[in-house]
Amino acid sequence: MLLVVLSGALALLAQTANGASPATRVALFDSVYGAEATYNLSMWRASLFSRLEQFISDNPALHLHHEVRAEEWHKRFEPFQPFITCPPDQRLERVGNEHDGGKWLCGLDKMKAPCNVISVGSFNDYGFEQAVLQNTKCNITTLDCTVSKPRVQDPARHKFFKKCMSSEATVTERKDFMSYRDLVEGELRLPSTDAPLLKIDIEGYEFPVMSEWTPDTPNLPSQIAVEIHVASWKRQALSKTHPIWNRHRLGVLDLGLFFAHLAELGYGIVSKEDNEYCGNCSEFTLFRVEAAVPSRATASRISQLRRHRNRRLRRARRHA
């Protein structure tokens, strides 16, 4: 059965390359692992609605963003369990501190130079950066606008930007904001084929940052280690735009939309760990196993329509 699934995925990839299919999802791993992972991702997407409805039926207090007892905060994350694994040659290991700040990653020791790691949010704790520098030859970039005296760990391979990551929609609200696109295209100038590893802990701002990603976003990460927050207070906000859209807390349905969005981009959950030091936080590692690839025919048609639109606009201006 797995060979049939794999053969189908490879056939779709060939069709896309030849322009025969308008767009398709393509496994990023040409192996039995890739076939299994993309199948699990597809089934997870297809079953999410019914699973969340059942969970809400069993836990009505977690329906939207209602107040619950402190011991129930982590229960909001319960529907979002790991459903794929790391590739067989990449073991899941904790990187950085044993307590708050460490992250679970797939195959850090398998990363080969040239490679890039992005660490967003540090609070001047560089245990993660030090582990990456010690165990890989990768370059690592840290972003944090909240620290007063940042410390570069290795001048040759560690960069620090006294910036906070924001969405492109809110990047102009502060001079020390930077979008993901600005970082990878502007500051780091990563090649289009580079898929960095992303560690992100930014107190609720993960939602606006990652929610605007699309399949066309440059240099989408190969894997993401993220601390997800279901509560935020206005006094913590760094900008006019509140990180979770002017709400104090998020509910299970909000989380479902967030994880569904990431699944659409090809990310599956490989690790989940409730943060014992933060009642409204949970640590997730997501690994990208699939990408949506438009065909040449689709790209050609889009270009044709844009040229047609631009001709009409030029004619309209001449006659205005």
TIFI-312179 format. One record per residue (C-alpha): residue number from 1; y, z, x. Coordinates in pm, 1 decimal. Each point is the difference from the previous one (the first is absolute). Layout:
# residues N
{site NUM; {Y; Z; X}};
...
END
This chain:
# residues 320
{site 1; {0.0; 0.0; 0.0}};
{site 2; {245.1; 89.5; 280.1}};
{site 3; {-68.3; -331.9; 170.5}};
{site 4; {83.0; -179.4; -324.9}};
{site 5; {328.7; 193.2; -30.6}};
{site 6; {85.1; -72.3; 363.4}};
{site 7; {-82.2; -369.4; -41.1}};
{site 8; {224.8; -12.4; -305.5}};
{site 9; {287.0; 162.0; 187.8}};
{site 10; {-34.7; -245.5; 288.0}};
{site 11; {-13.9; -292.3; -243.0}};
{site 12; {321.8; 115.4; -165.3}};
{site 13; {162.7; 30.4; 342.9}};
{site 14; {-103.0; -357.4; 79.7}};
{site 15; {139.8; -120.7; -333.5}};
{site 16; {331.5; 169.7; 71.6}};
{site 17; {21.9; -160.0; 342.5}};
{site 18; {-56.0; -341.7; -158.2}};
{site 19; {253.2; 58.7; -277.2}};
{site 20; {-262.0; -13.5; -274.9}};
{site 21; {77.3; 341.8; -151.0}};
{site 22; {346.8; 115.7; -113.8}};
{site 23; {-50.9; 343.0; 156.5}};
{site 24; {-287.5; 229.6; 75.9}};
{site 25; {-89.9; 340.7; 131.9}};
{site 26; {-158.0; -26.2; 343.1}};
{site 27; {-205.7; 264.4; 178.9}};
{site 28; {157.6; 95.5; 332.3}};
{site 29; {-341.8; 80.1; 147.2}};
{site 30; {-253.2; -285.0; 22.2}};
{site 31; {-302.8; 226.5; -20.6}};
{site 32; {-225.1; 191.8; -236.6}};
{site 33; {249.9; 286.3; 31.5}};
{site 34; {280.3; -231.6; -118.3}};
{site 35; {-206.6; -114.5; -298.1}};
{site 36; {-87.3; 357.7; -98.3}};
{site 37; {356.7; 126.0; 43.6}};
{site 38; {162.6; -279.7; -201.6}};
{site 39; {-260.5; 37.8; -273.6}};
{site 40; {70.7; 375.4; -20.5}};
{site 41; {374.4; -72.3; -5.1}};
{site 42; {-42.6; -249.3; -283.4}};
{site 43; {-211.3; 242.8; -203.4}};
{site 44; {249.5; 281.9; 61.5}};
{site 45; {286.8; -214.6; -128.9}};
{site 46; {-198.2; -110.3; -305.3}};
{site 47; {-105.8; 353.2; -96.9}};
{site 48; {327.1; 183.5; 71.2}};
{site 49; {136.8; -19.2; -354.1}};
{site 50; {-310.7; 142.8; -168.9}};
{site 51; {-45.2; 267.4; 266.6}};
{site 52; {358.0; 120.9; -31.8}};
{site 53; {-17.6; 4.0; -378.8}};
{site 54; {-313.5; 216.1; 18.9}};
{site 55; {161.6; 231.1; 256.1}};
{site 56; {311.4; 43.0; -214.2}};
{site 57; {-214.6; 64.8; -305.4}};
{site 58; {-173.2; 279.6; 192.0}};
{site 59; {326.3; 129.7; 157.5}};
{site 60; {283.6; -57.7; -251.0}};
{site 61; {244.9; 222.3; 190.8}};
{site 62; {-3.7; -251.1; 286.6}};
{site 63; {85.3; -293.5; -226.5}};
{site 64; {347.2; -76.1; 127.0}};
{site 65; {219.1; 232.8; 204.7}};
{site 66; {-29.7; 327.2; -191.5}};
{site 67; {9.9; 337.1; 171.7}};
{site 68; {-339.4; 144.9; 88.6}};
{site 69; {-125.6; 312.4; 172.7}};
{site 70; {36.2; -4.1; 378.9}};
{site 71; {-376.6; -7.9; 50.0}};
{site 72; {-18.0; -321.2; -205.4}};
{site 73; {242.4; -208.2; 206.9}};
{site 74; {-271.5; -153.0; 216.5}};
{site 75; {-202.6; -88.4; -308.1}};
{site 76; {236.7; -291.4; -60.6}};
{site 77; {-155.6; -169.2; 302.6}};
{site 78; {-357.0; 46.2; -122.2}};
{site 79; {-47.4; -352.8; -145.5}};
{site 80; {83.3; -157.5; 335.3}};
{site 81; {-306.3; 59.1; 213.0}};
{site 82; {-113.3; -211.9; 299.5}};
{site 83; {-189.4; -310.2; -108.3}};
{site 84; {-28.4; -195.0; 325.5}};
{site 85; {-87.2; 104.3; 354.7}};
{site 86; {133.3; -86.9; 340.7}};
{site 87; {-166.3; -304.0; 159.5}};
{site 88; {-334.3; 98.2; 159.1}};
{site 89; {137.7; -19.0; 354.3}};
{site 90; {307.1; 211.1; -84.8}};
{site 91; {-66.9; 366.0; -61.4}};
{site 92; {226.5; 210.9; -217.9}};
{site 93; {164.9; 265.1; 217.3}};
{site 94; {285.6; 245.5; -23.2}};
{site 95; {294.2; -88.3; 223.6}};
{site 96; {265.8; 251.9; 98.9}};
{site 97; {27.2; 360.7; -113.2}};
{site 98; {-292.2; 179.0; -157.9}};
{site 99; {229.6; 130.8; -270.6}};
{site 100; {299.6; -159.0; -177.3}};
{site 101; {111.2; -317.0; 179.1}};
{site 102; {-339.0; -133.7; 108.2}};
{site 103; {-134.9; -315.7; -164.9}};
{site 104; {-343.5; -153.0; -62.8}};
{site 105; {-27.1; -351.2; 145.7}};
{site 106; {-259.9; -271.1; 41.8}};
{site 107; {-88.6; -95.1; 355.5}};
{site 108; {306.8; 106.7; 195.5}};
{site 109; {-205.0; -31.1; 319.7}};
{site 110; {-80.1; -363.4; -88.1}};
{site 111; {365.3; -111.1; -1.1}};
{site 112; {62.1; -237.4; 288.3}};
{site 113; {332.3; -93.0; 157.1}};
{site 114; {224.5; -155.7; -102.4}};
{site 115; {4.1; 226.7; -307.0}};
{site 116; {263.7; 190.0; -191.1}};
{site 117; {6.8; 332.4; -182.0}};
{site 118; {290.4; 104.5; -222.6}};
{site 119; {61.1; 368.9; -74.4}};
{site 120; {252.1; 61.6; -278.7}};
{site 121; {112.1; 361.9; -32.4}};
{site 122; {-52.4; 243.8; 286.7}};
{site 123; {201.3; 321.6; -46.4}};
{site 124; {-11.8; 9.9; 382.7}};
{site 125; {-377.5; 50.4; -6.6}};
{site 126; {-148.2; -260.8; 233.0}};
{site 127; {-366.1; 97.6; -7.5}};
{site 128; {-87.0; -330.5; -167.4}};
{site 129; {201.6; -204.0; 249.7}};
{site 130; {-154.8; 183.3; 294.9}};
{site 131; {-352.5; -65.4; -130.0}};
{site 132; {73.5; -372.2; -39.6}};
{site 133; {147.4; -22.0; 349.9}};
{site 134; {-295.2; 186.4; 152.8}};
{site 135; {-275.1; -191.9; -178.6}};
{site 136; {135.8; -355.5; -17.5}};
{site 137; {212.9; -247.9; 192.2}};
{site 138; {207.1; -65.4; -312.3}};
{site 139; {374.7; 21.7; -32.7}};
{site 140; {118.6; 257.2; -253.7}};
{site 141; {328.4; 14.3; -188.1}};
{site 142; {131.3; 311.6; -175.8}};
{site 143; {266.6; 4.0; -272.2}};
{site 144; {178.3; 315.0; -117.2}};
{site 145; {368.8; 41.9; -84.0}};
{site 146; {-30.6; 373.7; -67.9}};
{site 147; {-61.2; 126.9; 355.3}};
{site 148; {290.7; 97.2; 221.9}};
{site 149; {-163.8; -35.7; 342.0}};
{site 150; {-286.9; -251.6; -7.7}};
{site 151; {-242.7; 5.3; 292.1}};
{site 152; {-146.0; -322.9; 138.1}};
{site 153; {-354.3; 66.7; 122.3}};
{site 154; {-42.3; -301.5; 229.3}};
{site 155; {300.1; -219.9; 88.6}};
{site 156; {-226.2; -298.5; 61.3}};
{site 157; {-191.0; 4.0; -330.4}};
{site 158; {181.4; 232.4; -242.3}};
{site 159; {316.2; -99.4; -184.8}};
{site 160; {199.4; 232.4; -224.0}};
{site 161; {248.1; -118.6; -262.0}};
{site 162; {219.7; 267.7; -154.6}};
{site 163; {-44.2; -175.6; -331.3}};
{site 164; {-178.0; 78.7; -325.5}};
{site 165; {-205.7; -264.7; -173.4}};
{site 166; {127.4; -106.1; -340.4}};
{site 167; {-58.0; -279.9; -244.5}};
{site 168; {191.2; -323.8; 47.3}};
{site 169; {176.8; 74.9; -328.4}};
{site 170; {151.7; 324.9; 133.8}};
{site 171; {33.4; -74.1; 371.6}};
{site 172; {379.8; -32.6; -28.1}};
{site 173; {42.3; 350.5; -141.9}};
{site 174; {-0.6; 154.0; 348.6}};
{site 175; {71.1; -136.2; 346.7}};
{site 176; {-310.9; 169.7; 135.9}};
{site 177; {-236.3; -166.5; -250.1}};
{site 178; {-234.9; -279.6; 102.2}};
{site 179; {-242.6; -202.9; -209.8}};
{site 180; {-354.2; -85.1; 106.8}};
{site 181; {99.5; -366.6; 30.2}};
{site 182; {300.7; 85.2; 218.3}};
{site 183; {-226.2; 199.9; 229.6}};
{site 184; {-284.0; -248.0; 50.5}};
{site 185; {211.5; -318.1; -0.3}};
{site 186; {331.1; 120.6; 138.4}};
{site 187; {-59.4; 287.9; 239.0}};
{site 188; {-360.8; -49.1; 111.4}};
{site 189; {-14.6; -377.9; -48.2}};
{site 190; {-371.1; 10.3; -58.9}};
{site 191; {-192.4; -328.4; -3.0}};
{site 192; {-84.3; -113.6; -353.3}};
{site 193; {-369.4; 65.9; 68.7}};
{site 194; {52.9; 362.4; 104.9}};
{site 195; {-122.9; 259.1; -251.6}};
{site 196; {112.4; 339.3; 131.3}};
{site 197; {-149.7; 336.0; -84.9}};
{site 198; {239.9; 201.6; -216.2}};
{site 199; {24.3; 379.4; -22.3}};
{site 200; {254.4; 104.7; -261.5}};
{site 201; {113.5; 343.5; -121.7}};
{site 202; {344.3; -22.7; -158.8}};
{site 203; {9.8; 250.7; -285.4}};
{site 204; {-26.2; -230.8; -298.4}};
{site 205; {175.5; -304.7; 146.3}};
{site 206; {-342.3; -158.8; 51.5}};
{site 207; {20.9; -116.8; -362.1}};
{site 208; {314.3; -219.2; 16.9}};
{site 209; {-91.3; -124.2; 349.7}};
{site 210; {-354.8; -111.2; -80.1}};
{site 211; {53.9; -97.3; -363.8}};
{site 212; {214.6; -298.5; 100.9}};
{site 213; {-264.1; -148.7; 230.6}};
{site 214; {-143.6; -337.3; -102.4}};
{site 215; {-262.1; -227.7; 158.5}};
{site 216; {292.9; -173.1; 174.9}};
{site 217; {134.1; 318.2; 160.1}};
{site 218; {-10.5; -55.8; 378.0}};
{site 219; {-251.2; 190.7; 211.3}};
{site 220; {-166.8; 201.8; -272.7}};
{site 221; {-187.2; 285.7; 172.1}};
{site 222; {-369.2; -26.7; 81.8}};
{site 223; {-37.3; 359.0; -116.4}};
{site 224; {229.3; 266.3; -141.8}};
{site 225; {-21.1; 376.3; 45.3}};
{site 226; {238.4; 141.4; -259.3}};
{site 227; {83.9; 340.0; -141.0}};
{site 228; {63.0; -58.6; -370.0}};
{site 229; {229.7; 236.8; -190.8}};
{site 230; {-3.6; 47.6; -375.9}};
{site 231; {314.7; 213.4; -8.6}};
{site 232; {349.8; -35.7; 140.1}};
{site 233; {323.1; 192.2; -42.4}};
{site 234; {348.1; -151.2; -7.8}};
{site 235; {115.1; 235.0; 273.9}};
{site 236; {-254.9; -169.3; 228.6}};
{site 237; {126.3; -351.5; -72.2}};
{site 238; {157.8; -182.6; 293.0}};
{site 239; {167.7; -263.8; -214.2}};
{site 240; {167.4; -59.9; -334.3}};
{site 241; {-325.0; -149.4; -124.3}};
{site 242; {-254.3; 275.7; -53.5}};
{site 243; {-334.5; -71.2; 174.4}};
{site 244; {-206.4; 23.4; -319.0}};
{site 245; {251.5; -157.9; -233.8}};
{site 246; {189.0; 314.8; -110.8}};
{site 247; {-312.4; 183.2; -112.3}};
{site 248; {-106.2; 338.8; 127.7}};
{site 249; {-370.5; -82.0; 2.1}};
{site 250; {-243.5; -286.1; -52.6}};
{site 251; {-307.6; -9.9; -220.4}};
{site 252; {-343.9; -153.5; 29.4}};
{site 253; {114.0; -328.0; -156.0}};
{site 254; {274.4; -34.7; 262.1}};
{site 255; {-254.8; 51.8; 274.4}};
{site 256; {-229.8; -249.7; -167.7}};
{site 257; {271.8; -265.4; 9.4}};
{site 258; {71.8; 76.4; 364.8}};
{site 259; {-363.2; -27.9; 111.5}};
{site 260; {-52.9; -307.3; -220.5}};
{site 261; {294.9; -165.1; 175.8}};
{site 262; {-152.8; 71.6; 340.8}};
{site 263; {-339.1; -123.3; -120.1}};
{site 264; {164.3; -326.8; -105.1}};
{site 265; {117.5; -34.0; 360.2}};
{site 266; {-358.3; 50.1; 119.0}};
{site 267; {-2.5; 369.7; 94.4}};
{site 268; {-293.1; 226.7; -77.3}};
{site 269; {-14.0; 378.5; 35.6}};
{site 270; {-216.3; 117.8; 289.8}};
{site 271; {111.5; 363.7; 18.4}};
{site 272; {159.7; 261.3; -226.3}};
{site 273; {88.2; 354.2; 101.8}};
{site 274; {201.9; 243.0; -210.8}};
{site 275; {264.4; 160.9; 217.3}};
{site 276; {-56.7; 375.9; -2.2}};
{site 277; {355.1; 55.2; 128.7}};
{site 278; {160.6; -204.5; -278.3}};
{site 279; {-108.0; 55.5; -358.3}};
{site 280; {143.5; -330.4; -123.7}};
{site 281; {-120.3; -214.5; 292.8}};
{site 282; {-319.3; -175.9; 91.9}};
{site 283; {-86.2; -200.5; 311.4}};
{site 284; {-141.8; -350.1; -46.1}};
{site 285; {-120.8; -265.9; 238.9}};
{site 286; {-8.2; -354.8; -133.6}};
{site 287; {-162.9; -289.7; 182.7}};
{site 288; {82.9; -364.7; -70.5}};
{site 289; {-307.7; -211.8; -63.3}};
{site 290; {142.5; -285.7; -206.7}};
{site 291; {301.6; -230.4; -17.8}};
{site 292; {134.3; -245.7; -254.5}};
{site 293; {39.1; -340.3; 161.2}};
{site 294; {194.5; -275.7; -181.2}};
{site 295; {-130.7; -351.8; 41.8}};
{site 296; {191.4; -287.5; 154.0}};
{site 297; {20.0; -160.8; -341.6}};
{site 298; {171.7; 309.0; -143.3}};
{site 299; {247.3; 20.3; 288.6}};
{site 300; {74.0; -372.2; -32.9}};
{site 301; {59.2; 30.5; -373.9}};
{site 302; {234.8; 295.8; 49.5}};
{site 303; {199.7; -196.2; 258.9}};
{site 304; {16.7; -297.5; -236.3}};
{site 305; {130.7; 215.8; -285.6}};
{site 306; {256.5; 164.5; 225.9}};
{site 307; {128.9; -339.5; 117.4}};
{site 308; {23.8; -113.3; -361.9}};
{site 309; {188.3; 318.3; -95.2}};
{site 310; {242.1; -37.8; 293.2}};
{site 311; {75.4; -364.7; -94.8}};
{site 312; {81.3; 109.3; -355.0}};
{site 313; {226.2; 278.8; 130.3}};
{site 314; {184.6; -243.7; 228.1}};
{site 315; {52.4; -244.5; -287.6}};
{site 316; {124.1; 282.4; -222.3}};
{site 317; {252.3; 107.2; 265.6}};
{site 318; {130.6; -357.2; 43.1}};
{site 319; {60.7; -29.2; -374.3}};
{site 320; {145.6; 349.3; -42.2}};
END
